[in-house]
Amino acid sequence: MSLPEFKNEAEFRTEWIAPFLSKLGYILPTHNHGTGEQGKDFFFAEYDKFGHLRFNAAQVKLGNIGGGDSQLSELLHQVRSCFDVTLDYDKGTKQKRISAVYIMTNGSISHEAKRRISGYCEREHFGENVFYLDGDTLDNLERHATFTDDKKLRNRLVALLNEVNYNFAPFKEMANQHVKNLVLIDSSRILALEDTLRNPLPENILSYKGVSVYWEAVNMFKNILRLEIDGSLVETQIQKMEKGINESSERLRDSISKAIAKIDSMYKLDIRVIKPEEESGS
């Protein structure tokens, strides 16, 4: 069993299944577990490629699912109940039936249980719309979803880091232009910075405040140089401003580098090559 241990089904549903469904991109993950609710643990929905909304249900179980008559009878009754329900949505103006049911457990599903579930479903009109996912399968799906999300985060961090590093030279050049009383040419880049401010990264990855401080420092640096076009700023003032923007850049650069390292550490793999002679020797 690859998934963590849970105290009960309620903890498994709220602490793992609900975030998992959201991570996969499903919408309306509503928790519906309780007496009289015909066994439905979760409803979740998605739009198909034609723009039609499809509702699914998840039967969430804790522990192993074996081939025992009592356990399977209850489970199959709950599965059937899901397909018997009509869902009201959009403030009661629309109705839908469940399109598919997923049996999810953090444990294993025995071969006998799979055989009996498949046999039962094949005899029913909904048979091809029932699926089962054991703990190992769920763990692999969650790892893949997490890796995909982390890869996107890492790409955004690298883009922001490259931009911060690139801007050291333009900022220095702008300071030199002002000292020499030349026309200011701003070749700095802020696309990744603006994207990060509009669509913040997770706070545990990169602090929004840290990004905002850098943004404020960049704006202040540029605005002062543009406003003081008469050369009234002495060289020492320019140097002080340049030092300030460099320090702000270095702080953000360090934070981004740590964030990238944090993501990379989650996928670090240590391998050792075993030569043929070592295998034969064992």
VOGU-3710 file (C-alpha; in Angstrom, 3 decimals, decimal comma):
1> mslpefknea> 0,000/0,000/0,000  1,682/3,159/-1,242  -0,719/5,744/0,160  -0,431/7,035/3,733  -2,371/5,507/6,604  -5,625/7,230/7,512  -7,602/7,161/10,757  -10,892/6,594/8,977  -12,677/6,986/5,660  -13,645/10,573/6,436
11> efrtewiapf> -9,988/11,573/6,761  -9,103/9,708/3,576  -11,869/11,488/1,655  -11,180/15,017/2,868  -7,378/14,936/3,214  -6,449/12,960/0,113  -9,252/12,195/-2,360  -10,712/15,718/-2,521  -7,336/17,445/-3,219  -6,456/14,632/-5,637
21> lsklgyilpt> -9,603/15,186/-7,730  -8,993/18,931/-7,773  -5,388/18,408/-8,834  -6,564/16,319/-11,793  -8,599/19,296/-12,969  -12,109/18,126/-12,101  -14,689/20,736/-11,178  -17,306/20,808/-8,444  -15,679/18,239/-6,155  -18,531/18,098/-3,622
31> hnhgtgeqgk> -18,311/16,001/-0,470  -21,536/14,029/-0,082  -21,006/11,307/2,487  -23,583/10,502/5,113  -26,716/8,613/6,086  -29,428/8,504/3,460  -27,203/9,701/0,648  -27,151/6,329/-1,105  -23,459/5,688/-0,741  -22,133/8,553/-2,848
41> dfffaeydkf> -18,794/9,738/-1,474  -17,936/12,396/-4,025  -19,431/13,964/-7,100  -17,000/15,521/-9,537  -17,509/16,875/-13,022  -15,720/17,746/-16,225  -16,507/19,159/-19,646  -15,932/16,793/-22,552  -14,393/17,953/-25,827  -17,832/18,948/-27,118
51> ghlrfnaaqv> -18,502/21,177/-24,127  -20,958/18,831/-22,404  -20,857/18,624/-18,612  -20,419/15,085/-17,292  -20,849/14,113/-13,640  -18,986/11,239/-12,015  -19,191/9,670/-8,575  -16,477/8,123/-6,435  -17,003/5,295/-3,966  -14,171/5,822/-1,506
61> klgnigggds> -13,172/2,923/0,735  -10,485/2,522/3,364  -8,368/-0,611/3,379  -8,350/-3,703/1,195  -11,356/-4,816/-0,823  -11,666/-8,579/-0,782  -14,050/-11,048/-2,360  -16,287/-11,498/0,687  -20,019/-11,605/-0,013  -21,027/-9,042/2,618
71> qlsellhqvr> -18,441/-6,403/1,691  -18,956/-6,718/-2,058  -22,743/-6,813/-1,827  -22,768/-3,509/0,034  -20,266/-1,956/-2,382  -22,156/-3,060/-5,498  -25,413/-1,800/-4,009  -23,776/1,600/-3,491  -22,496/1,589/-7,072  -25,973/0,858/-8,434
81> scfdvtldyd> -27,461/3,567/-6,211  -25,187/6,160/-7,821  -26,680/5,484/-11,248  -30,235/5,691/-9,881  -29,814/9,295/-8,741  -30,647/12,467/-10,653  -28,543/15,506/-9,808  -29,915/19,037/-9,722  -27,392/21,765/-10,495  -27,183/25,345/-11,678
91> kgtkqkrisa> -29,620/26,355/-8,922  -32,015/23,564/-9,797  -32,553/24,642/-13,395  -30,719/21,643/-14,871  -30,505/17,919/-14,148  -27,974/15,227/-14,923  -27,388/11,542/-14,263  -24,077/10,066/-13,161  -21,942/9,107/-16,167  -19,393/6,924/-14,381
101> vyimtngsis> -18,547/5,554/-10,940  -14,997/5,090/-9,656  -14,288/2,720/-6,787  -11,249/4,111/-4,937  -9,369/2,570/-2,044  -6,038/3,235/-0,368  -5,504/-0,524/-0,103  -5,585/-3,354/-2,587  -8,437/-4,885/-4,583  -8,186/-8,665/-4,731
111> heakrrisgy> -8,358/-10,572/-7,999  -11,573/-12,221/-6,833  -13,128/-8,845/-6,007  -12,214/-7,476/-9,443  -13,669/-10,588/-11,104  -16,927/-10,325/-9,212  -17,249/-6,555/-9,698  -16,604/-6,901/-13,441  -18,993/-9,835/-13,723  -21,747/-7,928/-11,935
121> cerehfgenv> -21,273/-4,777/-13,978  -21,256/-6,625/-17,294  -24,805/-7,766/-16,566  -25,971/-4,213/-15,887  -26,694/-1,386/-18,333  -24,026/0,762/-16,671  -21,386/-1,968/-16,728  -18,802/-0,232/-18,915  -18,930/2,889/-16,758  -17,622/1,431/-13,487
131> fyldgdtldn> -13,905/1,563/-12,761  -11,765/0,601/-9,773  -8,555/2,235/-8,594  -6,471/0,652/-5,850  -3,915/2,382/-3,642  -0,953/1,807/-5,966  -2,857/3,140/-8,974  -4,033/6,219/-7,080  -0,509/6,846/-5,821  0,914/6,687/-9,356
141> lerhatftdd> -1,794/9,003/-10,690  -1,189/11,495/-7,885  2,571/11,410/-8,431  2,120/12,070/-12,142  -0,290/14,957/-11,486  2,096/16,419/-8,915  5,062/16,064/-11,269  3,150/17,838/-14,059  2,222/20,720/-11,741  5,748/20,965/-10,354
151> kklrnrlval> 7,214/20,981/-13,862  5,043/23,974/-14,752  6,049/25,738/-11,533  9,715/25,075/-12,226  9,446/26,484/-15,757  7,910/29,687/-14,389  10,618/29,970/-11,746  13,379/29,488/-14,318  11,821/32,166/-16,538  11,709/34,597/-13,609
161> lnevnynfap> 15,278/33,738/-12,568  16,576/34,269/-16,112  14,830/37,628/-16,239  16,276/38,791/-12,917  19,776/37,766/-14,001  19,372/39,437/-17,383  18,313/42,756/-15,836  21,567/43,329/-13,951  23,233/44,601/-17,145  20,405/46,924/-18,344
171> fkemanqhvk> 20,075/48,467/-14,883  23,808/49,159/-14,791  23,686/50,642/-18,286  20,755/52,907/-17,364  22,722/54,202/-14,371  25,739/54,910/-16,587  23,568/56,711/-19,137  22,209/58,998/-16,450  25,685/59,775/-15,087  26,813/60,722/-18,617
181> nlvlidssri> 23,588/62,697/-19,159  22,612/60,504/-22,115  19,140/59,524/-23,319  17,861/56,657/-21,184  17,357/53,431/-23,097  15,493/50,850/-21,050  16,169/47,311/-22,335  15,180/45,544/-19,116  12,565/42,762/-19,139  9,619/42,367/-16,772
191> laledtlrnp> 7,242/39,933/-18,524  7,955/37,025/-16,153  7,808/39,411/-13,186  4,398/40,730/-14,234  3,135/37,197/-14,832  4,219/36,203/-11,322  2,407/39,180/-9,820  -0,768/38,477/-11,816  -0,662/34,718/-11,184  1,193/34,219/-7,897
201> lpenilsykg> 3,146/31,041/-7,279  2,255/28,980/-4,186  3,356/30,841/-1,072  5,356/27,823/0,140  7,334/27,971/-3,118  7,959/31,706/-3,554  6,791/34,530/-1,319  4,515/37,033/-3,060  5,842/39,748/-0,772  9,403/39,087/-1,920
211> vsvyweavnm> 8,366/39,445/-5,558  6,419/42,634/-4,764  9,440/44,197/-3,024  11,538/43,566/-6,129  8,819/45,058/-8,338  8,686/48,191/-6,199  12,472/48,531/-6,272  12,556/48,217/-10,065  9,821/50,820/-10,515  11,449/53,242/-8,106
221> fknilrleid> 14,830/52,873/-9,803  13,424/53,493/-13,270  11,092/56,326/-12,287  13,751/58,308/-10,449  16,122/58,039/-13,401  13,397/59,130/-15,828  12,242/62,067/-13,702  15,695/63,404/-12,938  16,532/63,973/-16,583  18,395/67,206/-15,906
231> gslvetqiqk> 21,309/65,345/-14,384  20,595/66,680/-10,909  21,461/63,306/-9,367  25,124/63,153/-8,476  27,160/60,066/-9,263  27,202/58,901/-5,635  23,386/58,960/-5,558  23,245/56,925/-8,754  25,674/54,396/-7,316  23,572/54,114/-4,166
241> mekginesse> 20,436/53,484/-6,238  22,228/50,922/-8,370  23,461/49,147/-5,248  19,897/49,067/-3,890  18,384/47,519/-7,039  21,234/45,000/-7,175  20,651/43,932/-3,578  16,919/43,560/-4,217  17,675/41,512/-7,334  20,094/39,266/-5,449
251> rlrdsiskai> 17,558/38,586/-2,677  14,896/37,554/-5,175  17,426/35,538/-7,165  18,401/33,618/-4,026  14,750/32,934/-3,185  14,031/31,675/-6,698  17,121/29,445/-6,696  16,055/27,904/-3,376  12,556/27,316/-4,734  13,942/25,534/-7,804
261> akidsmykld> 16,247/23,445/-5,613  13,280/22,528/-3,394  11,318/21,198/-6,374  14,358/19,388/-7,783  15,019/17,666/-4,453  11,591/16,022/-4,617  12,588/14,180/-7,791  16,198/13,379/-7,010  17,167/9,844/-8,034  20,339/8,111/-6,904
271> irvikpeees> 21,401/5,269/-9,187  24,331/2,901/-9,412  25,391/1,090/-12,549  25,901/-2,632/-11,985  28,435/-4,075/-14,397  27,852/-7,517/-15,947  30,768/-9,019/-14,018  29,211/-7,846/-10,736  25,928/-9,570/-11,601  27,675/-12,806/-12,500
281> gs> 29,719/-12,610/-9,332  26,594/-12,434/-7,165
//
